[in-house]
């Protein structure tokens, strides 16, 4: 159920609603709107009749059942699109298309600092880089771990760019959160429910990638795991799904943008690097994603992709990234957005 408060409802009225929700055995989640607050009551459906009676309380406008299985991520709870604040200067979900860029893996100090300076110069807003790398093969490069996090923090100090990096298990989540501005949940962990709950408790913005075989509803249910722990700062990421097609690494589902925009208030970003697996296709998919209404892009950029420790084939060189950014501004302008 959602309890819609009247515009200008007093704090004591909200406190009473919260008290009654707890008394009935439900968990409350307050969503602050532009004109009024909405309180979500999450729990056993069998007690919803008791919740319905809350519409008699002072300051309550009405009580409405939530029809979707993803309660907190649904438009039924929050009518206006959410804006996730990353730093004082960067927010995802507003009029600006936010660009996250950098190498797949942090390999050395020289490499990450060169990458950070290059993407900053071209207009990126957030640095991306992997310190922990879940790989299909146990013999592949697994990342520099905490040393990689320290290097990302050094790159942030140098450029002013906040950074996003992947969390791969609950045991290291606190360490990653101590360094990172945004916690990434990768495709392989998008239904690792213990990890989703953990990042929901850490209070940092979360970039949640769609699993390679996940439906859109499953993606939203994974977002619900994070939000049900109290973290409303979730960013959804379409990064391609696995189909029978072999010409690209994955099949980038750009139709997910308008579908998600019609179902959830959460911002949506696109990962064309993993979505295609080929640097030749990255720029066209960036243009298409912005034209379709994406709130941001996450793009792999490497100063020497031929010798990258991971995913060099899908990484843009800095000069190609710069060329793409210049053209991308035309698509953003056409859509009434900024870059």
N, C-alpha and C positions, 0 to 999 in steps of 0.2 A: 504494500500500500504506500501511497504518497500522501502526505498531509500538506496541503497548500495553505500557507499562512496569508492573512490579509495584508495588503500593502500598508506598511507603517505599523505592523503589529509590534507590541511592546516586547522587550526581552523577557519579562516575567511570564508572558503568555507562551513564548517559545519554550522557556524552561519547564513550564507545566506540561506541555505536550511531550517533551523529552522524558520527563519523569514518568508520565503515564505509559509511554512506549516501553520503557525499561521495566516498569511494574508488570506489564503484560507479557514479558519475556522476549521482547524483540530487540534487535540492534538498530539504533538510529544513525542516520547519516544526514547531515545538514548540507544542503546545496544552496549557496547564496546566488540569487538572481539579481537582475538589474533593478527590478521594482518590488520584488517580494521574495521571501525565502520558501524553500520547499524542504520538507523533512521526509526522508525515506525510512520506512519501517520494514526491516528485512528479517524474515524468520519463517516459521511454520505457517503454511497457507491455511491450516485448519482454524487458526484463531483470528481470521480476518474480520469476522463479524464484530468482535470486540473492538478492533481498530476502527471500524466504520463509525462506532459511537463517539469517536473523538471529534466528529464534526460539530458537536454541541459545545465544545470548549470555546472560551473567549479568545478571539484573535484568529480562529481557524476559518478559512473560507470554504474549503470542502476537502473530502477524503476520497481519493480515486484509486481503484485497483490498478496495479501495473500488470499489463497483459504479457509483456515479453519476458522470457526466462532470464535475460540479462537486465537486471533491475536498474542498477546505478548507471550503466552505460547508455540506457535508453533515452530517447527523446521524450518519453513520457515523464521522466523525472526532471529533465532540464531542457527547456524549449530552445534556448539560444545556444549556439556553438560555444564550446569551451576553448579558452585560451590558456595554454600551459606556459607559465613563466619559467625560463631557463636561467636568466641573469637579468641584471638591471636593463640591459639593452636588447635582449633577445627573448621573444615569445613566439610560440608556435600555435597557429589557429586564428590569427588575426588577418589583416589585409596584406601582410608581408609574406612572401614565399621564402621560407627559411632553408638555407642550403648548408648541409653537413657534408664535409669533404675531408679526405685524408687517406692514408694507406690502410689496407686490410689489417696488417700487423705492424706493431712497433718493433723495428729491427735493431736500431741503434740510435744514439743521440743525434748524430749528424742527419740521419734519414728523417726522423720525425720533426726535427727543427726546420729542415729544408722544406719538408712537406707543409708544415704549418705556415711558414712565411709565404709560400707560394699560393696556398688556397686563400689566405687572408688578403693578399694583394689582389686576387681576382674577385673578391667580394663574398667569400664564404662567411657564414655567421657562426658556425660550430665546427670544431675539429673532430674528426672521427679517427679511431685507431684501436686496434685490438691488443690488449696485454695478455689476456687469457684466450686461447683459441681452441674451441672444440673441433677436432678434425676427424674425418672418417677413418683415416689410418693412424694407428698408434705410433707410427714411425715418422709422421709428418711434424713439422715445426709447431709446437704447442704454445708459443708465446713467451715473453720475458717475465710474465707475472708481475710481482710488485715492482721490480725494476722498471718494467714498461709503464706502470702507473706513475712512477716518479718522473719518467721522461715526458709523459703526457702533461703532467703538472708543470714541468719546466717549460714546455711549449706554450702552455696557457699563460704563464708568467711573461714569456717573451712577446706573445702576440695579442694577449687579451681575449683570445677565443676560448669560450667554455668548451669542454670536450665530452663526448659520448663514447663509452666503451662497454664491452660485454661482460655480463656476470654469468658464470656457468654453473655455480652450485651455491647452496645456502651457506656452506662453511666459509667461503671467501667473500660473501656479499658485503659484510660489514667493512672489510678492508677496501673493496672497490668503492663503496659509498663514501669512505673517508677521503678519497681523492677525486672522484668523478662528479661532473655536474649532471649528467644524464646516465641512467643505468639501462643498458640494452639487454633485452631478452631475445636471444637468437632463435632461428627457426627450429632448431633441434630441441630447444627447451621451452617452446611455447605452450606445451601441456605438462611441464614439470611443475605440478601444483604446489609442491613444497617450496620451490624457488619463487613461484609467483606470490605466494603468501608472504615469504620473507621480504621481497622487495616492496610489497605493499605496506610493510611495517617500518621501512627505512626513511620515508618522507622525501625521497629524491624523485624527480621526474623519471618516468620509465618509458622507453621506446620498445614497444612490444611488436616483434615481427610475426608475421603469419607463417605457420608451419607449412611445409611443402605439400602436405595432403589435407590441410584444414579447410573446412567450409568457413564462410563468413560468420555464421552463427557461432561456430566453435571458437573463432578468434575473439568474438565479443564475450563469450563465456570466460575465456582466459583473462580478458581485461577485467571482467567482473571479480575474479579471484583477487586481483590486485586492489581493486577499488573497495571490495568488502572488508579489507584490512585497514581502511582509512585513508588510502592514497588515491586522490582523485586526479592526479597529474599523470595521466596515461596518454601516450601518443601511439596510434596504430600505424603499422608499417606493412605495406604490401611489397613482397620481395620475390614474387614468382611462385608458381605452384608446379608440381610435377605432373606432366601429361605424357602422352605417347610421342610428342614431338621431340626430335633429337637435334634439330638445327640450332637450337639455343639451349643453354644450360637448364633453364626453367621456362615456363610460359608466364610472362608478366601479365597479370590480370588487371588491366587498367579500368575495366568495368567495375572493379571493386571500389573505386573512388566514389562514383555517384551512388552506388548501392549503400556503402557505409554512410555517406552523407545523408541518406534518407532514413537511416536506422539509429544513428548515434550522434551525440553532441561532441564526441572526442575528435581531435584533429587527426588527419590522415596524411602520411608521407609515403613516398615511393622510393624503392631501391632498385634502380635500373641496372646496376652493376651485377648483383646476384640474379636479378630477373632475366638477364640475357646471357651473362658469362662471356661477353665479347665486347671489347672496347669500341668497336665500330658501331655498335647499336646503342650505346649508352646515351649519346646526345639526342638522337631522335626520340628516344623514350622519355627523356627529360622534357623535351618540348611538348610531347603528347600528354604527359602527366600534368604539367602546369595548365595546359589547355583544358584538361578534364576537371580541374578544380583542386588539385593536390595542394596541401598546406605547406609541403616541404619536400626536399629530396635528400637522399643520403647517397653520396657518390664516392667511389674509390679513386684516389689520385695518388700516384707514386712517382718519385723523380727518376726511378730506374726500373720500370716494370719488368723488363727482360730478366732481371736478377732478383725479383721480389721473392720473399720466402713463402708467400701464399697469394693466390689469385692475381698474378701479374697479368694474365690474359684479359681480364675484365677491367683493369685499371687504366685510367687516363693519365697521360703525361701532363705536367703542369701547363704546357703551352696549349694543349688541346682543351684542357679544362677552362683556360682563360677564354679561348675562342667560343666555347659553348656558353659561358656565362654572358658574354656580350650579346649573343643571339637570344639567349633565354629571356633577357630583359624585354625583348619585343613581345614575346608570348605573355609575359606577366602583365605588361601594359595593356595588351589586347583584352585580357581578362579582368581588367580593373584592379590589378594587384601591383605591389611593388616588390623589388628584389633587394 
